[in-house]
């Protein structure tokens, strides 16, 4: 079975298993992911926001526009990468996803990654970073590739600040752009 069909089955399973029914009841769409299913890089955020929930596509609001700018600065295109979130439904009022919501969606994210098989996983923000690099602080390790054991595989994780953080804190903007520009070189080394 090809990757798009496997991802469609995974989506259907989340719906049929009624993962996080409280979130599902307040959301418009289940937001699985977007991009190239054969991508070398997968970007993982925390959860969909209002625009993402309405369109059913991750990172299409203001943070998504900035993400697109950073991809362009690194000579990458959105169609060449895959973008998703840990939590697949929008939390009410754009609140942070709760630990139990992240835990409920974690096995589905793992399966999503097993289907796509990226060379590098870029975590966008602390919510996705903490699952791959527990006990770490994004302010200390942002932009630094970390090789981890992930089940039977070794993965390269690159933690970055969430694009929304740079929108709220202009001082992080250049830091995030600089970290992004190094992504192609990190993939080349692997």
VENBELDA-V432633 format. One record per residue. N is the residue number from 1. RES is the residue in one small letter. OMEGA is omega as a letter, one per 40 degrees, with the letter a starting at -180 (* if undefined). Layout:
N/RES/OMEGA, N/RES/OMEGA
This chain:
1/x/a, 2/x/a, 3/x/i, 4/x/i, 5/x/i, 6/x/i, 7/x/i, 8/x/i, 9/x/i, 10/x/i, 11/x/i, 12/x/i, 13/x/i, 14/x/i, 15/x/a, 16/x/i, 17/x/i, 18/x/i, 19/x/a, 20/x/a, 21/x/i, 22/x/i, 23/x/a, 24/x/a, 25/x/a, 26/x/a, 27/x/i, 28/x/a, 29/x/i, 30/x/a, 31/x/a, 32/x/a, 33/x/a, 34/x/i, 35/x/a, 36/x/a, 37/x/i, 38/x/a, 39/x/i, 40/x/a, 41/x/i, 42/x/i, 43/x/a, 44/x/i, 45/x/a, 46/x/a, 47/x/i, 48/x/i, 49/x/a, 50/x/a, 51/x/i, 52/x/i, 53/x/a, 54/x/a, 55/x/a, 56/x/a, 57/x/a, 58/x/i, 59/x/i, 60/x/i, 61/x/a, 62/x/i, 63/x/i, 64/x/i, 65/x/i, 66/x/i, 67/x/i, 68/x/i, 69/x/a, 70/x/i, 71/x/i, 72/x/i, 73/x/i, 74/x/a, 75/x/i, 76/x/i, 77/x/i, 78/x/a, 79/x/a, 80/x/a, 81/x/i, 82/x/a, 83/x/i, 84/x/i, 85/x/i, 86/x/a, 87/x/a, 88/x/i, 89/x/i, 90/x/i, 91/x/a, 92/x/i, 93/x/i, 94/x/i, 95/x/i, 96/x/i, 97/x/i, 98/x/i, 99/x/a, 100/x/i, 101/x/i, 102/x/i, 103/x/a, 104/x/a, 105/x/a, 106/x/a, 107/x/a, 108/x/i, 109/x/i, 110/x/i, 111/x/i, 112/x/i, 113/x/i, 114/x/i, 115/x/a, 116/x/i, 117/x/i, 118/x/i, 119/x/a, 120/x/i, 121/x/i, 122/x/i, 123/x/a, 124/x/a, 125/x/a, 126/x/a, 127/x/i, 128/x/a, 129/x/a, 130/x/i, 131/x/a, 132/x/a, 133/x/a, 134/x/i, 135/x/i, 136/x/i, 137/x/a, 138/x/a, 139/x/a, 140/x/a, 141/x/a, 142/x/i, 143/x/a, 144/x/i, 145/x/i, 146/x/i, 147/x/a, 148/x/i, 149/x/a, 150/x/a, 151/x/i, 152/x/a, 153/x/i, 154/x/i, 155/x/i, 156/x/i, 157/x/i, 158/x/i, 159/x/i, 160/x/i, 161/x/i, 162/x/i, 163/x/i, 164/x/i, 165/x/i, 166/x/i, 167/x/i, 168/x/a, 169/x/a, 170/x/i, 171/x/i, 172/x/a, 173/x/a, 174/x/i, 175/x/a, 176/x/i, 177/x/i, 178/x/i, 179/x/a, 180/x/a, 181/x/i, 182/x/a, 183/x/a, 184/x/i, 185/x/i, 186/x/i, 187/x/a, 188/x/a, 189/x/a, 190/x/*
